[in-house]
Amino acid sequence: MIEISTVTNRFARAFILMTTLLILSCLPAMAQEIEVSGRVTEGAATPLPGVSVLLKGTSTGTVTDIDGRYSLSVPANGVLVFSFVGFKTTEIPVSSRSSIDLNMELDIKALEEIVVVGYGEQKRSDLTGAIATVKSEDIKNLPVNSVADAIQGRVAGVYVTPSSGEPGSQPNITIRGPGNLNGVAPLYVVDGMPFFGTGFNFNIQDIESIEVIKDASAAAIYGTLGSGGVILITTKKGQSDRITTGANVNYGVRRVFNLPELLGRDRYIQAQIANGAPPDQFNGTFPDTDWFDELYDAGIEQNYTAYLSGGGEKSTFYASMNYQSLEGVRIDNLVERYTLRLNSEHKVNKRLTVGQTLYGTYTMSNPTQLPNSGPLSFRTSPLVPVREPNGDWGRDTFSQRGNAVAEEFVNFQEDESYILNASAYLDWEIIDGLHFRTNGGINLENSNSYYFDYAFDFGRVERVQEEFGREFANRRQLLANYTLMYTKNFNDKHDVSAMIGYEARKDKFSNLQGNAFFPQVPLAQNSDLSVTDTLNRPVFRGADNYRILSQFGRINYSYQGKYLAQFNVRRDGVATVFGPGNKYGVFPSMSLGWKISEENFMASVSQVSNLKLRFSLGSLGNFQGIDNFLFIGDFSPGFAVDLGGGKQGSINLSNKLPNEDIQWETIRTLNIGVDAGFFENKLTLSVDWYDRTTQDMLYQVPLSAVAGLGEDVQFNIGEVKNTGLEFALEYRSSVGDVSYNIGANGAFNRNELVSLSPDVIDQQIFSGSTNEAYAFAQASRSAPGEPLGQFWGFVTDGIYQQDDPDGPSLDGSTPLAGDLIYRNITDDDIINDDDKTFIGNPWPDFNYGITMGAQWKGFDLQLFFTGVQGVDILNTTRSFEHLFFNDYNSTEAIYRTSFFDGNGVTDLPRSTERNWSQISDFNVQDGSFLRLKNLQVGYNLPQAWLDKIHASSLRIFFMTDNLFTITSYDGIDPESALSGRVTATSPTGEVQSRGIDNSTFRYPNSRLFSVGVNVEF
């Protein structure tokens, strides 16, 4: 097997060679050249930094500095091309002059920002839906694993929480609150094509812009797939008459933070004796092992991207290569990724344009092998060595704890995945204003995973059999759509555009897995080598697929550029999910806009640059989180029977209850918004209020045992409502040589389970598994009139100061001094489930993001904060810190509990499971926090230095991630604790496990320090 260091070195050499060749290819001929310098301004004297100055017909060029000055060596008979966003491109012949100044002219049309919308583009000023934009410059250097991570805290109403700190993990993303009990994931559309794979396997540095569609009026054009919101990603394209090459390099170190400190040898022995352990058990000499220190170390991150873009009058292209390596902060944990992208567009003639995108990625990972109960297991002992004096793995002769470090290495696993995403499009302008466009795409994903578990003996924990397993999986997605769009202006007052379209989509998934025991060769690559008896090679197969046929249309109307209207409708058919009577769903929407700032009565209000009101109403369908073919019965393997002639397999006719009436889940949204700009748009503001209702909510509900079926049934059970208020505010200005910006966005949201079907038992749904200290009890409850997944448990009223033999008992035990006082809601002589009530809400009242930036003479500073306010966390990990649960270790906090090691009654209850293994508000804490998510300090080299290396720009920067957090929460990490697990049925994270801090099961978050370089030629 090739070592990682060897692979990295090879890639680094290839990367350097490729970059060098690109640089050399872009150096112009230097014969008969003169040095031309000058200053570019706006108006009389305002300098324009960042203006592109290019020698026409070549890639030779530069950009103006902070004072608008430039200097460039060009032929005496050359032509300089000056270009800048928002200004008219200007060509000036050199004519042997050494000094050329330019006062650039504003391009009013270019200033009109174009925003990508469903199946097209639209001027931002004409938008009537709730759409937010994130630019590439805001995210290109971020140390994130996915698109969802990249937009965290940057878009109001988009709530992103990390599901795990493990490299390559996928975060949870919820747009405008939980749409149902399963969670509704957004649809990702890359360059016009739906794309499953914007996690770690997607290169963030290829992104030009991201549009987030939040309301139903804008998302309705995508129908059922857009029910959780739509994230439109546009990747980079080449520019005409210019060849650009560059590289982005980033190298950093991650370290885990805020881990609990387990008891060391001496304090552990003292605490165990105080807890009742026999002192003789600890006679002898013992090591002093810090297991968390052994399991966690620095993780190296590397990210290298090289790109080449450009083109001519008729063709443009963009190509990039990327290598990324992430070492986990936990030992024996690594993920690597290689990507390649090629985008191109070609104007065949005046009316015909064709283009394509091609993206390939290869990912290899060595995931963690989680011993005992998870990455942060307390089930360790400092008295057990990592290795024995003879070099063997350390053995625990006291309990079933095992050896956490050894388990990482005796369980080997490697996962590989390959993704190829390709699309092609054709745009034909049949007549003026009438465009026919077709897109076709394919997404191929293949994965190959294998594991090998060695036999071992760790004392009381051993494995006598070795096991080998392997799994192959593949997914194939095909999509084609066809649109016809007509745009026309009538009498310079009426702008009308109409679009109709047809789309077909097919998704097929299959997998094959098998395992074997007693392999004959270690790390066997072929399961045939692993066994001699084929009966020891069980094989499992699985398959899934769905098909969608859709028709859609849109009409846009604008009168005098002030009064706007849009109407969308889409019809989706999903035959694999719903029965014949329900397989089609129709989802309409409409939106209106009024540009108040364009009215005559606003002409005298010079402070207001822009003011627009928006109103929208629409519906979407959803089928995420449910299985195929629920409307018919199926077959399943039965028990083997012997009817003579040997055992024969049998078949059960059905192991589920068919639901012929299952139908679309419908999400209806009302949105009212306002966009405003002040002082020539230096200050911008956007505010939206929404009301979103999910009707006929789909969910899997347990059946009573008397039904005789082993599976739950999925059906339409109720209604969920989300209401909220969002805002985004930004101010940009300058003082002297300093330019700065500050922005903030925030969202208030409240969700409510409005009603449940009468068939749901007790009108409530329990979920939210805890950890072993709580016997994995369910801590969350959803009931009509309440938010989803609230914590359900006992209310506490302090600590008993003395024994109370007449007090209400819990599990047969009477309360003693130092025990928690559980409120006796039923006012009887026992504490039981009837005394439980709602004790906390895991959904924040308010989540927000803050961005700050400043530039001065080539230096730049960027700060990015995220935070939430008004949220509860059930800190179940706290129990392990205050008692010895079974054979687990604990922390110094156990010494502060009541009646421990000579204590009396303290502010903490006794170290018993009666107090620390019950779900109660004693462990519900405020999870509000403010985190400095990212800090960057950069320096752009002066133009004089760049000219010497023939570069147009070069920026070096220092960056840190998760630098500090302000919070009153005393758990490990409030941000991670607010997340839920991502599963097939809960694509946005388990709604009903949100806020349950089972940190022992979660890979911890980490802090990054890195340096990087961005260079362009």
VENGI-V251599 format. One record per residue. N is the residue number from 1. SS is DSSP state (2 for helix, 1 for strand, 0 for the rest). PSI is psi as a letter, one per 40 degrees, with the letter a starting at -180 (none if undefined). OMEGA is omega in degrees with one decimal (NA if undefined). Layout:
N	SS	PSI	OMEGA
N	SS	PSI	OMEGA
This chain:
1	0	h	-178.7
2	0	h	-179.6
3	0	i	-177.3
4	2	d	-179.0
5	2	d	179.1
6	2	d	178.8
7	2	d	-179.4
8	2	d	-179.9
9	2	d	179.0
10	2	d	179.7
11	2	d	-179.8
12	2	d	178.8
13	2	d	178.3
14	2	d	179.7
15	2	d	-179.5
16	2	d	-179.9
17	2	d	-178.6
18	2	d	179.8
19	2	d	179.3
20	2	d	179.0
21	2	d	178.8
22	2	d	179.5
23	2	d	-177.7
24	2	d	-178.2
25	2	e	-176.4
26	0	e	179.6
27	0	h	-178.1
28	0	i	173.8
29	0	i	-172.0
30	0	e	-175.8
31	0	h	174.7
32	0	f	-179.5
33	1	i	174.2
34	1	i	178.8
35	1	h	179.2
36	1	h	177.8
37	1	i	179.8
38	1	a	-176.9
39	1	h	179.4
40	1	h	-176.5
41	1	i	171.4
42	1	h	-176.0
43	0	a	-174.5
44	0	d	-172.1
45	0	e	-177.8
46	1	h	-177.3
47	1	i	176.9
48	0	g	175.0
49	0	i	175.2
50	0	e	177.9
51	0	h	177.6
52	1	h	176.1
53	1	h	-170.2
54	1	h	171.9
55	1	h	-173.1
56	0	h	177.5
57	0	e	179.7
58	0	i	174.1
59	0	e	-179.7
60	0	h	-179.5
61	1	i	179.3
62	1	a	174.0
63	1	i	179.9
64	0	i	-179.7
65	0	a	-175.0
66	0	d	178.8
67	0	e	-179.9
68	0	e	-176.3
69	1	i	178.5
70	1	i	175.1
71	1	h	-172.9
72	1	h	174.8
73	1	h	-175.8
74	1	i	174.4
75	1	i	-177.1
76	0	d	-179.5
77	0	e	-178.6
78	0	i	178.1
79	1	h	178.3
80	1	h	178.3
81	1	h	-179.9
82	1	h	180.0
83	1	i	179.6
84	0	i	-178.1
85	0	h	178.6
86	0	e	-179.5
87	1	i	179.5
88	0	h	176.9
89	0	h	-174.9
90	1	h	175.5
91	1	h	-178.7
92	1	h	174.6
93	1	i	179.7
94	0	d	178.2
95	0	f	175.9
96	0	e	178.5
97	0	i	178.1
98	0	e	-179.6
99	1	h	178.2
100	0	h	174.6
101	0	i	-178.2
102	1	h	171.0
103	1	h	-172.8
104	1	i	-177.1
105	0	h	179.1
106	1	i	174.3
107	0	g	-174.1
108	2	d	179.7
109	2	d	-178.8
110	2	d	179.9
111	2	e	179.9
112	0	h	-175.4
113	0	h	178.0
114	1	h	-178.2
115	1	h	176.3
116	1	h	175.6
117	1	a	-177.9
118	0	h	177.7
119	0	f	177.3
120	1	a	179.0
121	1	i	-178.7
122	1	i	174.2
123	1	h	-178.9
124	2	d	-177.9
125	2	e	-179.2
126	2	e	-179.3
127	0	h	175.1
128	0	e	177.7
129	0	i	180.0
130	0	g	-177.7
131	1	h	178.7
132	1	i	-176.3
133	1	h	172.7
134	1	h	-177.0
135	1	i	-178.1
136	2	d	-177.7
137	2	d	-178.9
138	2	e	-169.5
139	2	e	-166.0
140	0	d	-178.9
141	0	e	-176.6
142	0	i	178.1
143	0	g	-174.7
144	0	i	-176.2
145	0	e	-173.0
146	0	i	175.2
147	2	d	179.3
148	2	d	176.1
149	2	d	-175.3
150	2	d	-177.4
151	0	e	179.6
152	0	h	176.5
153	0	e	-176.6
154	0	e	-179.5
155	0	h	179.2
156	0	h	178.2
157	0	e	177.9
158	1	h	-173.5
159	1	h	-177.1
160	1	h	176.9
161	1	i	-179.7
162	0	h	177.6
163	0	d	-177.9
164	0	i	174.1
165	0	e	-178.3
166	0	h	179.4
167	0	h	178.8
168	0	e	-177.6
169	0	i	-178.3
170	0	h	-179.4
171	0	i	172.5
172	1	h	177.2
173	1	h	179.4
174	1	h	179.7
175	1	h	178.5
176	0	f	172.0
177	0	i	-179.1
178	0	h	-178.5
179	0	d	178.4
180	0	a	-177.2
181	0	d	177.7
182	0	d	-170.6
183	0	i	-178.4
184	0	h	-176.6
185	0	i	176.6
186	0	i	174.4
187	1	h	175.8
188	1	h	178.3
189	1	h	-177.6
190	1	h	179.8
191	0	f	175.6
192	0	e	-177.3
193	1	h	174.1
194	1	h	-171.4
195	0	h	173.6
196	0	h	-179.7
197	0	f	176.2
198	0	f	174.7
199	0	b	-176.3
200	0	d	-177.6
201	0	e	179.9
202	0	h	-178.7
203	0	h	-177.0
204	2	d	-174.5
205	2	e	174.2
206	2	e	-171.6
207	1	h	172.8
208	1	d	178.2
209	1	i	177.0
210	1	h	172.4
211	1	h	179.0
212	1	h	179.2
213	1	h	-171.0
214	0	d	-176.0
215	0	i	-173.9
216	2	d	-177.2
217	2	d	-179.8
218	2	d	-176.6
219	2	e	-173.9
220	2	d	179.9
221	2	e	176.3
222	2	e	173.1
223	2	b	-173.1
224	2	d	-177.4
225	2	e	-178.9
226	2	e	-175.0
227	0	d	177.8
228	0	e	-173.4
229	0	i	-178.0
230	1	h	176.2
231	1	h	-178.3
232	1	h	-178.3
233	1	h	174.9
234	1	h	179.1
235	1	i	-171.8
236	0	i	177.2
237	0	i	177.4
238	0	i	177.2
239	0	i	-179.5
240	0	i	174.2
241	0	f	178.4
242	0	h	174.1
243	0	h	-178.6
244	1	h	172.8
245	1	i	-177.8
246	1	i	-179.8
247	1	i	173.3
248	1	h	-176.7
249	1	h	-179.4
250	1	h	179.9
251	1	h	-176.8
252	1	i	-179.4
253	1	h	176.3
254	1	i	174.3
255	1	i	177.8
256	1	i	-179.7
257	0	i	172.1
258	0	f	174.4
259	0	i	175.1
260	0	i	177.5
261	0	h	179.7
262	1	i	179.9
263	0	h	173.3
264	0	i	-171.9
265	2	d	-172.0
266	2	d	-179.7
267	2	d	177.2
268	2	d	179.3
269	2	d	179.7
270	2	d	-178.4
271	2	d	179.2
272	2	d	178.5
273	2	d	178.0
274	2	d	-179.6
275	0	e	175.5
276	0	e	179.1
277	0	i	179.1
278	0	h	179.6
279	2	d	-178.9
280	2	d	-179.0
281	2	d	-173.7
282	2	e	174.3
283	0	h	178.0
284	0	a	-179.1
285	0	h	-177.2
286	0	i	172.1
287	0	i	176.9
288	0	g	-172.7
289	0	h	171.8
290	0	g	-171.4
291	2	d	178.1
292	2	d	176.8
293	2	d	178.8
294	2	d	-174.6
295	2	e	-174.7
296	1	h	-177.6
297	0	a	177.8
298	0	h	177.0
299	1	h	-177.8
300	1	h	175.9
301	1	h	176.5
302	1	h	-179.9
303	1	h	-178.0
304	1	h	176.1
305	1	h	171.3
306	1	h	-177.8
307	1	i	179.2
308	1	h	-179.7
309	1	i	178.7
310	1	a	179.4
311	1	a	179.4
312	0	a	-175.9
313	0	d	-174.1
314	0	e	-176.8
315	1	i	173.9
316	1	i	-179.1
317	1	i	172.7
318	1	h	178.9
319	1	i	178.7
320	1	i	172.0
321	1	i	-178.8
322	1	i	170.3
323	1	h	178.5
324	1	h	178.8
325	1	h	180.0
326	1	h	171.4
327	1	h	177.5
328	0	i	176.3
329	0	e	174.1
330	1	i	-175.6
331	0	i	174.4
332	0	f	-176.6
333	0	h	-175.4
334	1	i	170.1
335	1	h	178.7
336	1	i	-179.6
337	1	h	172.5
338	1	h	178.3
339	1	i	176.9
340	1	h	178.3
341	1	i	173.7
342	1	h	175.4
343	1	i	176.8
344	1	i	177.0
345	1	i	-173.5
346	1	h	175.7
347	1	h	-177.9
348	0	d	173.4
349	0	a	-174.9
350	0	d	-172.8
351	0	e	-174.7
352	1	h	177.9
353	1	h	176.2
354	1	i	179.1
355	1	i	-179.8
356	1	i	170.8
357	1	i	177.8
358	1	h	-179.1
359	1	h	177.9
360	1	i	179.4
361	1	i	173.9
362	1	h	-179.2
363	1	h	174.9
364	1	h	-179.5
365	1	i	170.7
366	1	g	-174.7
367	0	i	179.3
368	0	i	171.4
369	0	h	-167.8
370	0	h	179.4
371	0	i	175.7
372	0	b	-171.1
373	0	e	178.5
374	0	a	-176.0
375	0	d	-178.6
376	0	f	-177.0
377	0	h	171.9
378	0	e	-174.8
379	0	g	179.1
380	0	i	176.1
381	0	h	177.8
382	0	e	-177.7
383	0	e	179.8
384	0	h	-179.9
385	0	i	172.6
386	0	d	176.0
387	1	i	175.4
388	0	i	178.8
389	0	d	-179.9
390	0	e	177.9
391	0	e	177.5
392	0	i	176.7
393	1	i	180.0
394	0	i	-176.7
395	0	h	177.7
396	1	h	-177.8
397	0	e	-177.0
398	0	d	-171.8
399	0	a	-178.7
400	0	f	-173.5
401	0	d	-177.3
402	0	a	-177.2
403	0	h	-171.6
404	2	d	179.7
405	2	d	-178.5
406	2	d	-177.8
407	2	d	175.4
408	2	d	-173.4
409	2	d	177.8
410	2	e	173.7
411	1	h	-176.1
412	1	h	177.0
413	1	i	174.8
414	1	h	-179.8
415	1	h	176.6
416	1	i	175.2
417	1	i	178.7
418	1	h	178.5
419	1	h	173.4
420	1	h	179.7
421	1	h	-176.8
422	1	i	176.9
423	1	i	176.6
424	1	i	-179.2
425	1	i	178.4
426	1	h	177.5
427	1	h	-177.0
428	1	h	175.3
429	1	g	-173.3
430	1	d	170.8
431	1	i	-179.5
432	0	h	176.6
433	0	e	-178.6
434	1	h	-176.9
435	1	h	168.4
436	1	h	-179.2
437	1	h	176.2
438	1	i	177.1
439	1	h	173.5
440	1	h	-177.3
441	1	i	176.8
442	1	h	176.2
443	1	h	-179.4
444	1	h	178.0
445	1	h	176.7
446	1	h	178.7
447	1	i	-177.9
448	1	h	-176.7
449	1	h	173.3
450	1	i	179.1
451	1	i	175.8
452	1	h	-179.8
453	1	h	-179.2
454	0	i	168.7
455	0	i	-179.7
456	1	i	176.3
457	1	h	-179.6
458	0	f	-177.9
459	1	b	177.1
460	0	e	176.2
461	0	h	-179.9
462	1	i	173.8
463	1	h	-174.8
464	0	e	179.7
465	0	h	168.7
466	0	i	-176.5
467	1	h	175.8
468	1	h	178.5
469	1	i	-178.9
470	1	i	178.6
471	1	h	173.9
472	1	h	177.6
473	1	i	176.2
474	1	i	177.6
475	1	h	176.4
476	1	h	179.0
477	1	h	178.0
478	1	h	180.0
479	1	h	174.0
480	1	h	174.7
481	1	i	-176.9
482	1	h	179.9
483	1	i	175.0
484	1	h	-174.9
485	1	h	178.3
486	1	h	-179.4
487	1	h	-176.8
488	1	i	172.7
489	1	h	180.0
490	1	h	174.3
491	0	f	179.3
492	0	e	179.8
493	0	d	-174.3
494	1	h	173.7
495	1	h	-177.4
496	1	h	170.9
497	1	i	-179.7
498	1	i	-177.9
499	1	h	171.8
500	1	i	-176.4
501	1	i	178.3
502	1	h	-177.8
503	1	i	175.2
504	1	h	-177.3
505	1	h	178.8
506	1	h	-178.6
507	1	h	-179.8
508	1	h	-179.5
509	1	h	175.6
510	1	i	177.6
511	1	i	179.6
512	1	h	-179.3
513	1	i	178.8
514	1	i	178.0
515	1	i	-177.4
516	1	i	178.7
517	1	i	179.0
518	0	f	178.3
519	0	i	-178.8
520	0	d	179.1
521	0	i	179.5
522	0	i	177.5
523	0	f	-178.8
524	0	h	178.3
525	0	e	-178.5
526	0	h	-176.0
527	2	d	177.0
528	2	d	179.3
529	2	e	-168.0
530	0	e	-175.5
531	0	i	172.1
532	0	e	-178.4
533	0	h	-176.9
534	2	d	178.3
535	2	e	178.7
536	2	e	-179.8
537	1	g	178.2
538	1	i	-179.1
539	1	h	-179.7
540	1	i	179.8
541	1	i	176.8
542	1	i	179.1
543	1	i	178.4
544	1	i	177.1
545	1	i	170.2
546	1	i	-179.1
547	1	i	179.3
548	1	h	171.4
549	1	h	-172.5
550	1	i	169.6
551	1	i	-175.0
552	1	i	178.9
553	1	i	-179.7
554	1	i	174.2
555	1	h	174.2
556	1	h	178.4
557	1	h	177.7
558	1	h	177.4
559	1	h	-179.3
560	0	f	179.5
561	0	e	-175.7
562	0	d	-174.9
563	1	h	-168.9
564	1	i	175.7
565	1	i	177.1
566	1	h	178.7
567	1	h	178.6
568	1	i	170.1
569	1	i	177.6
570	1	i	176.4
571	1	h	-179.8
572	1	i	173.1
573	1	h	-179.0
574	0	g	-173.4
575	0	d	-175.9
576	0	e	-175.4
577	0	d	-175.3
578	0	i	-178.1
579	0	i	-175.6
580	0	d	-177.3
581	0	e	-174.6
582	0	e	-170.1
583	0	e	178.9
584	1	h	174.9
585	1	h	178.8
586	1	h	-171.9
587	1	h	-178.5
588	1	i	173.7
589	1	i	174.3
590	1	i	178.6
591	1	i	-178.5
592	1	i	177.6
593	1	i	178.7
594	1	h	176.9
595	1	g	-176.7
596	2	d	-177.0
597	2	e	179.0
598	2	e	179.6
599	0	i	-178.1
600	2	d	-177.3
601	2	e	177.2
602	2	e	-175.4
603	0	d	-177.3
604	0	e	-179.8
605	0	g	-172.7
606	0	d	-178.1
607	0	d	-178.2
608	1	h	179.9
609	1	d	-176.5
610	1	h	175.3
611	1	h	-176.6
612	1	h	173.1
613	1	i	-179.9
614	1	i	175.3
615	1	h	179.5
616	1	i	180.0
617	1	h	-178.9
618	1	i	179.2
619	1	i	179.3
620	1	i	175.8
621	1	i	-179.2
622	1	i	171.6
623	0	e	179.3
624	0	i	172.9
625	0	e	177.2
626	0	i	-175.1
627	0	i	174.1
628	0	i	170.7
629	0	f	176.9
630	0	e	-174.8
631	0	e	177.9
632	0	i	176.4
633	0	i	178.3
634	0	a	-179.0
635	0	i	177.0
636	1	i	178.7
637	1	i	176.6
638	0	a	179.6
639	0	i	175.6
640	0	h	179.5
641	1	i	179.0
642	1	h	178.8
643	0	e	-176.0
644	0	h	-178.9
645	0	e	178.6
646	0	i	-177.8
647	1	h	177.9
648	1	i	176.1
649	0	i	177.8
650	0	i	-177.7
651	1	h	171.3
652	1	h	-177.8
653	0	d	179.6
654	0	i	173.5
655	0	f	177.1
656	0	i	178.4
657	0	h	-179.4
658	0	i	179.0
659	0	g	-176.7
660	0	e	-175.4
661	0	e	-177.9
662	0	h	-174.0
663	0	i	-177.2
664	0	i	164.7
665	1	h	-175.0
666	1	h	-179.5
667	1	h	180.0
668	1	h	-175.8
669	1	h	170.6
670	1	h	-176.9
671	1	h	174.6
672	1	h	-174.7
673	1	i	175.9
674	1	h	174.4
675	1	h	-177.1
676	1	i	174.1
677	1	i	-176.1
678	1	i	174.6
679	0	f	-178.6
680	0	f	176.8
681	0	f	171.0
682	0	d	176.8
683	1	h	179.0
684	1	i	-177.7
685	1	h	174.2
686	1	h	-179.2
687	1	h	177.6
688	1	h	169.0
689	1	h	-177.7
690	1	i	173.5
691	1	h	-176.0
692	1	h	-178.2
693	1	h	175.5
694	1	h	-179.6
695	1	i	-177.8
696	1	f	-177.3
697	1	h	179.4
698	1	h	179.9
699	1	i	178.8
700	1	h	-173.4
701	1	h	178.8
702	0	i	174.4
703	0	i	174.5
704	0	i	-178.3
705	2	d	-178.2
706	2	e	178.2
707	2	d	178.1
708	0	e	179.5
709	0	i	-177.1
710	0	e	-175.4
711	0	i	172.3
712	0	i	179.5
713	1	i	179.5
714	1	h	178.4
715	1	i	-178.5
716	1	h	-169.0
717	1	e	-175.8
718	1	a	-174.1
719	1	h	178.9
720	1	i	179.4
721	1	h	171.6
722	1	h	173.5
723	1	i	-177.1
724	1	i	177.9
725	1	h	-178.9
726	1	i	174.2
727	1	i	173.6
728	1	h	-174.1
729	1	h	178.6
730	1	i	176.9
731	1	h	178.2
732	1	h	178.9
733	1	a	178.2
734	1	i	175.5
735	1	h	-176.7
736	0	b	179.7
737	0	e	-177.4
738	1	h	170.3
739	1	i	-174.6
740	1	i	176.5
741	1	i	174.6
742	1	h	-178.8
743	1	i	177.9
744	1	i	172.5
745	1	i	-179.9
746	1	i	-178.6
747	1	h	170.8
748	1	h	179.9
749	1	i	171.2
750	1	h	175.7
751	1	i	-178.5
752	1	h	169.9
753	1	h	-172.9
754	1	d	-176.4
755	1	i	174.1
756	1	i	177.5
757	0	i	176.8
758	0	e	-179.0
759	0	e	179.8
760	0	h	-174.5
761	2	h	176.0
762	2	e	177.7
763	2	f	179.0
764	1	i	179.3
765	1	h	179.5
766	1	i	176.8
767	1	a	175.6
768	1	g	-178.1
769	1	i	177.3
770	0	a	-179.2
771	0	a	-173.7
772	2	d	177.6
773	2	d	179.2
774	2	e	-177.1
775	0	f	177.9
776	0	f	-179.9
777	0	i	177.7
778	1	h	-172.0
779	1	e	-175.0
780	1	i	-179.6
781	1	h	174.6
782	1	h	-177.9
783	1	i	-180.0
784	0	h	179.8
785	0	e	-175.9
786	1	i	172.1
787	0	i	180.0
788	0	i	170.5
789	0	f	175.1
790	1	i	178.0
791	1	i	-175.4
792	1	h	-178.0
793	1	a	-177.1
794	1	i	169.3
795	0	h	-179.9
796	1	i	179.9
797	1	f	177.4
798	1	a	-176.3
799	1	h	175.9
800	0	h	177.9
801	0	e	176.1
802	0	i	-180.0
803	0	i	179.3
804	0	g	-176.5
805	0	e	179.6
806	0	e	-178.6
807	0	i	-179.1
808	0	h	-176.4
809	1	i	175.1
810	1	h	-177.3
811	0	f	175.7
812	0	e	-179.0
813	1	h	177.1
814	0	i	-176.0
815	0	h	177.0
816	0	i	176.8
817	0	h	-178.8
818	0	e	177.4
819	0	i	174.0
820	1	i	174.4
821	1	h	177.4
822	1	h	-176.7
823	0	h	-179.0
824	0	g	-174.3
825	0	d	-178.8
826	0	e	176.0
827	0	f	174.5
828	0	a	-173.7
829	0	e	178.5
830	1	i	171.7
831	1	h	180.0
832	0	a	-175.5
833	2	d	179.7
834	2	e	-179.4
835	2	e	179.4
836	0	i	-179.8
837	1	a	177.2
838	1	h	-175.0
839	1	e	178.3
840	1	i	-178.1
841	0	h	-176.6
842	0	e	-179.7
843	0	h	-175.7
844	0	i	172.7
845	0	d	-172.3
846	1	h	171.4
847	1	i	-169.4
848	1	i	174.8
849	1	i	-179.1
850	1	h	176.1
851	1	i	176.7
852	1	i	178.0
853	1	i	177.9
854	1	i	177.7
855	1	h	179.1
856	1	h	174.7
857	0	f	176.6
858	0	e	178.1
859	1	i	175.9
860	1	i	179.7
861	1	h	179.5
862	1	h	176.9
863	1	h	-179.7
864	1	h	-178.6
865	1	i	169.5
866	1	i	178.8
867	1	i	174.2
868	1	i	-179.1
869	1	i	176.1
870	0	f	-178.9
871	0	i	-179.3
872	1	i	175.5
873	1	h	172.8
874	1	h	-173.6
875	0	g	-179.9
876	2	d	177.9
877	2	d	-179.6
878	2	d	-179.2
879	2	d	-179.3
880	0	d	-178.3
881	0	e	-173.4
882	0	e	175.7
883	0	i	170.8
884	0	g	177.8
885	0	h	-177.0
886	0	b	-178.0
887	0	f	-178.3
888	0	i	170.6
889	0	i	179.1
890	0	a	-179.1
891	1	i	179.0
892	2	d	-179.1
893	2	d	-179.4
894	2	d	-180.0
895	2	e	-179.3
896	2	e	179.1
897	0	i	-177.2
898	0	h	174.4
899	0	f	176.5
900	0	h	177.2
901	0	f	175.6
902	0	e	178.0
903	0	i	164.0
904	0	a	176.5
905	0	h	177.8
906	0	a	177.4
907	0	e	177.3
908	0	i	-177.8
909	0	i	-179.9
910	0	i	-179.0
911	0	g	177.8
912	0	i	179.5
913	2	d	175.9
914	2	d	-177.1
915	2	d	-170.6
916	2	e	178.5
917	0	e	175.1
918	0	h	177.4
919	0	h	-177.1
920	1	i	179.9
921	2	e	177.4
922	2	d	179.6
923	2	e	172.9
924	1	h	-173.8
925	1	i	176.0
926	1	h	-178.6
927	0	e	179.7
928	0	i	178.6
929	1	i	169.4
930	1	h	-175.5
931	1	h	168.3
932	1	g	-172.5
933	1	d	-177.4
934	1	h	176.4
935	1	h	177.6
936	1	h	172.6
937	1	h	-175.9
938	1	i	176.3
939	1	h	176.2
940	1	h	-176.9
941	0	i	179.4
942	0	i	-176.9
943	2	d	-179.8
944	2	d	177.6
945	2	d	-178.3
946	2	d	-179.3
947	2	d	-178.1
948	2	d	178.9
949	0	e	178.2
950	0	f	177.1
951	0	i	176.4
952	0	d	176.1
953	1	i	175.4
954	1	h	-179.5
955	1	h	172.0
956	1	i	-175.4
957	1	i	171.5
958	1	i	-175.9
959	1	i	172.4
960	1	i	-177.0
961	1	h	-179.3
962	1	f	-174.4
963	1	d	177.8
964	1	i	179.9
965	1	h	175.0
966	1	h	-177.2
967	1	i	172.9
968	0	e	-179.9
969	0	h	-175.8
970	0	e	173.3
971	0	a	-174.7
972	0	d	-176.0
973	0	h	-177.7
974	2	d	-178.4
975	2	d	179.2
976	2	d	-176.8
977	2	d	-177.7
978	0	e	-176.2
979	0	i	172.4
980	0	i	179.6
981	0	i	173.9
982	0	h	178.8
983	0	i	180.0
984	0	d	-179.8
985	0	e	177.2
986	0	g	-172.7
987	0	e	177.5
988	0	e	-175.9
989	0	h	-175.2
990	0	h	-176.2
991	2	d	-174.4
992	2	e	171.6
993	2	e	178.3
994	0	h	172.9
995	0	e	176.5
996	1	h	-173.6
997	0	g	171.4
998	0	g	-173.2
999	2	d	178.4
1000	2	d	178.8
1001	2	e	-170.5
1002	0	h	174.6
1003	0	h	-171.7
1004	0	i	174.6
1005	0	i	-175.8
1006	1	i	-179.8
1007	1	h	-175.4
1008	1	h	167.6
1009	1	h	-175.8
1010	1	i	174.1
1011	1	i	-177.9
1012	1	i	179.2
1013	1	h	170.0
1014	1	h	-178.5
1015	1	i	178.8
1016	1	i	-178.4
1017	0	none	NA
